[in-house]
């Protein structure tokens, strides 16, 4: 972006290495953050980005090399010490106390006082001012567990802004934000940059990097493979540098045949207050996309179909009516569901890969007792088939990269061999190389004769994957597009209610 960053850095990594046991995950990494500049750190999942950020933020120490703060070698003993020195990190995984209010989270450990009493009025006012600045309509008194995922992210951002940081580290801050919310965040970044804050920014959305970055550092396998001014990188170069190969054909061809008779027919599916009168069908070998704005009812409809929400309507499998009141009913009739919330609802982050993989299909591994050897064999197969990369087999799933967590969740879903696979936000928070792998996997499922539903907020993803698209608006079906009709304009017009037709029936 043309900004001069030739002056002394505020914070830097100098020859930093990091080992986890016998495994070295960072190899002599160097980069520097400058006041008033946005420095983008990009790379595939598992490239070492989060480890770098945690070392800069005081959550981890370097095994070798040095962290320099304002020109001095520094060892942050904790994140609290880093924050006291003006270095604040916004985590990809929320670092919020779910049982506390928004206001309590923002001031946790830094409560304002009036004499010996807490100054609730002033904390409430400052919280409201921060939320107003972020254009977020959340009650400061609301419990965090009761607000949406995107609102939680905005609370994380508000908490960081309240610290008056001089260095702000942002780990995938827009992964769960709507386009409108992301635009608000970008305006805040511009304000912070103008105020002289040094910003380290990571995102798998390369258009964001192209828009924001003054400097870019690319990591691959824990090593710096490219570094330079943001103006030197376009999205194609970023992708090539990240994965070390050409990604021109990101989406696979639609070559496989689609069956004539539906394997799933849904009529008048209604989830009270969220979805009304949704009807659609699905054929073997087909990828059916569900598009629409956030809040249009896409996820809620699939949760109703899977028995995760109370719902009414008629469901037929291979022409025969079925009743689905709970997830186990859906599994019995051959449906599998991959949730959009892999960290909160899809995986047990404190557990290893094996128990996570086999949890939904545990009956397959019980011989009076659980057959650990069979579970290990299943994990062997999953690691190979889904290219799951982990430092060791017993690693806690929370320590895997987002892409490897998503691959494990896919393996978990497929262990029951569903004939119909519903995948909600298949690549949220995942690097472009892993996206290509998941897109190929989705197409392979269709070529095997399975039927696939893909829900995605990424327009290009829907267009690139789907044979047919259902567009939802305000809880109702706004329209349906054949492969020949699918385009960004046609999807947006339906999602915004500009088509003028009634597709509810």
Number of C-alpha atoms within 10 A of each C-alpha: 15 10 14 12 16 7 8 13 17 20 25 24 23 17 16 21 23 23 14 10 7 7 10 14 18 26 18 16 21 19 19 20 24 25 21 24 25 28 26 26 27 28 29 25 26 22 23 24 24 18 20 25 23 18 20 29 26 21 18 18 22 21 13 15 17 21 23 18 21 12 12 12 15 15 18 21 13 15 19 16 16 21 21 12 14 16 27 27 26 23 19 19 14 13 12 21 15 15 13 16 18 31 24 23 24 28 17 14 9 10 15 15 12 10 7 6 9 12 13 15 11 13 19 18 13 17 25 21 13 19 22 13 14 20 14 17 10 18 15 21 14 15 17 23 15 12 15 12 15 17 20 22 24 26 27 24 22 24 24 20 17 14 17 15 20 21 27 26 24 22 21 19 23 25 18 22 18 14 13 10 18 18 14 16 20 16 13 16 20 15 13 23 17 13 12 14 24 26 28 25 24 26 22 24 18 18 11 17 25 20 12 19 25 24 29 26 24 23 25 21 19 22 18 23 15 16 18 13 18 22 15 14 19 13 14 13 13 22 24 15 23 25 20 13 10 13 14 9 8 16 19 16 11 17 9 14 13 20 15 10 12 18 20 20 18 18 16 17 22 23 23 13 8 18 25 21 18 22 20 17 14 23 22 23 24 27 28 26 25 24 30 26 18 16 13 21 25 27 21 19 23 23 20 24 28 23 18 17 17 15 22 19 17 17 22 17 18 13 12 10 13 14 16 22 17 16 18 16 15 21 21 12 16 15 25 26 25 22 23 20 14 20 17 11 11 20 24 17 19 12 15 19 29 23 19 21 24 22 16 16 16 15 10 15 17 13 8 6 7 13 13 13 10 14 19 17 12 18 23 14 13 22 19 10 12 18 14 20 18 18 15 10 15 12 16 17 24 17 15 21 21 23 25 22 25 28 23 28 23 24 24 28 25 20 19 18 16 19 20 28 24 24 23 22 19 25 25 22 22 23 24 24 22 20 21 16 17 21 18 16 16 21 23 15 19 24 19 13 18 23 27 26 22 22 24 24 21 14 14 12 21 24 19 17 23 23 19 22 26 23 26 30 21 19 22 24 27 27 23 20 19 12 14 8 13 18 16 12 10 16 25 17 15 23 22 15 15 11 14 10 10 11 15 14 11
